[in-house]
């Protein structure tokens, strides 16, 4: 079934945060919506064909923007009751899921645990009592944890977009760049920058899944 009638209940703080995102859809430019519609169409077409939908968010280090993309796409699908969505992330190189990005998600209402003793920690990310735990860590985009075929490659940073003009196995490649929040690292605006980047990605992906729901209804 495409639309799940028992829509997932997010954790309370996260539910409130999610409820506020549609109020900002009007701030998304028409030009940006044209790009986002490429993702809408991919999801709708694959869902109507009764195929699973795999979304792989890719940036350079798989530490910030691509991790945000993986998390928020899964939450948006749950929020709008759309089943069959699997989300992934990767980079052109592996580093670590940046702790600042992790803290920003915790601030939003996610429950996150990890092995702090690892150089590249494995994070368990929970957003609902009903939904599976997301296992998050930094990896290259073609890591064995990611799909080898039948997926959309969503390029969320310009550097990775230029470095990887072709992603093997991808059915669709979409350039959807965001400003890197690491530009504010070590400044008084550091937390604000991560929160803003996370919210922007969340807002746009919620718009995507709202459109998907409307087309599948």
N, C-alpha and C positions, 0 to 999 in steps of 0.2 A: 504494500500500500504506500502511496506517495505521501499523503498527508496523514499524519498520526493524530487520531482524535484525542488521545490522552497526552496532550502536549506536556513536555517535561517541565517540572517545577524546579527552578533554579534556587540556589541558596538565597535567603531573603535579601541580603545587601546587594547581591549580584542581580537579583530579579528587579529591584528598584532601579539599579543602574541601567539595565537593559530596557526597562519600560520608558526611560527618558530619552533613549537614542532616536526613536522615530520622530520626536519633536524637532530634531535637527536635520532631517532629510532635506528640507528646503535650502540648506546651506551648501549642498552639493551642486556644483556647477553642471550645466548642461553638457559641457565638453567632457567632464569627468564621468558623467552618467553614460555617455556613449561608450567609454572604455569599460565601465562596469557591466554594461549590457552584454558585452562579449562573454563575460563570466555567467551572467544570467542565462544566456542562450545555451551555453555548454551544459549547465546543470539541467535545464528544462529538457533539452534534446536527449540527453542520456537517461534521464528519469523516464521520459515517455517511451523510450526504447527498452525499458525494464533492465537497464544496465546500472551497475553501481556507479556512484560518482566519486572519483578520486581527485583531490585537489592538493597539489604540492606547491607550497609557498617557498620561493627561493631568493636568498640574498647572499652576500659575500661570505659572512662568517657564521650564519645560522645562529645568531646570538640575540637578536632584538626583533627587527621587523618581521622576519619570516616566522619566528616563534609566535609573535602576536597574531599573525595571520592564521596560523594553524589553530590556535586556541579560539579566536573569535569566530572563525567560520564554523567550527563545531558547535559553539554556543548559539550562534545565530540559527543554525539548522534546528537545534533542539527547541529554541524559543518559538520558532514558527511551525514546529511540528512536522518537519520534512525529514523523512527517513532515508536511509541508503547513502548518507554522506560520510565519507572518510576523508580526514584531513591529515596532511603530512607537511614537513618542512625540511629544508636542507640548504647547504651553502656550496660555494666553490671550494671552500676549505672548512674544516671543523675546528671549533675553538671551545666555547662553553656557552650555555644559556646564561646570558648576562644577569648577574644578581640584581641589578637595578631594574631590569625588565620584570624579573620575578617579583620583586617588592611592589612594583606598580600593579601587577595582577592581584597580589594579595590585598592591596589597598582597595581594589575594586570589589573584592568579595570571594575570590577563589581560595580554596584550601590547597596548599602546596607543601609537600614534604620532599626532602632530598637527602642524599648521602654527601655531606659537606666535606668528607675526606677525599673525594675524587676530584681530579683535575677538571674533568668534564662530567659534572654530576648528572645523575638520572633523576629527574623530577617527576613526582606523581602529582598530577594536577586534577583536582576535582571541582566540579561546578554544580553538581546536582546529586541527590541521593539516588536518582533513577538511572543516571547515565554512567557508562563505563569510565574508568579513570584514564586520563591521557598520560602516557609515558613520554616525557619530553627530555631530549638531550641534543647537543649540537652534533651535526653529522653532515657529510657531503650529500648533495642532492640525489646521487644514485646509490646511496647506502642501501644495504639489503633490507633495512626497515621500511624503505619507501617502495612504491610500486615501480615495476619495470616497464609497464605499458598501460595504456588505457587511462590516462590521467591528463589533467590540465596543469601546465607549468605556469605559475603566476609569479612573475619577476617583480619583486617588491623593492629592488634597489637598482639604480642606474649602472653601477659598476658590474654587478653580476649580469645584468641585461646585456651589456656590451661584451663581457667576457665569454658569455655562453649564447651565441646567436642560435644555436641548435641544441635542444635537449632531447637525447635519444629516448624513444618510447612515448613521448608526449603526443597526444592527439590534438592538443591546442596549446599555444604559447601566448600568454597575455602579459603585456608590459604594464605594470601598475605600480610605479615607483612612489616611495614615501621618503621624506627627509629623515636622515638618521638621527635618532635622539642622542647618540653618543657625542654629538657635537657640543652638548651641554655638560658633559661629564666633568666633575670637579668644580662646577660653578654653583652659585646659590640657586640657580634655576634648574638644577639637575632633575629633581623629582618632578617638577612641573613639566619639564620637557618629555619625560617618559610617560607621564599620565596623559599628556596631550597627544602624543604619538599613538598610544594604545587606544585612546578614545576615537581618534580619526579613523584608524583601521577598523575598529568595532563599528562605528557609524556606517562606513561604506559597505561593510560586509552584511550588516543588518539590512541595509537598503537592498542589496543583492537578493537576500533570501526573502524579503518582503515581496519583491517583484516575482521571484520564483513561485511563491505561494499563490500570488494573484493569477499567474498564468496557468497553474496546475489546478486551481479550484474548479 
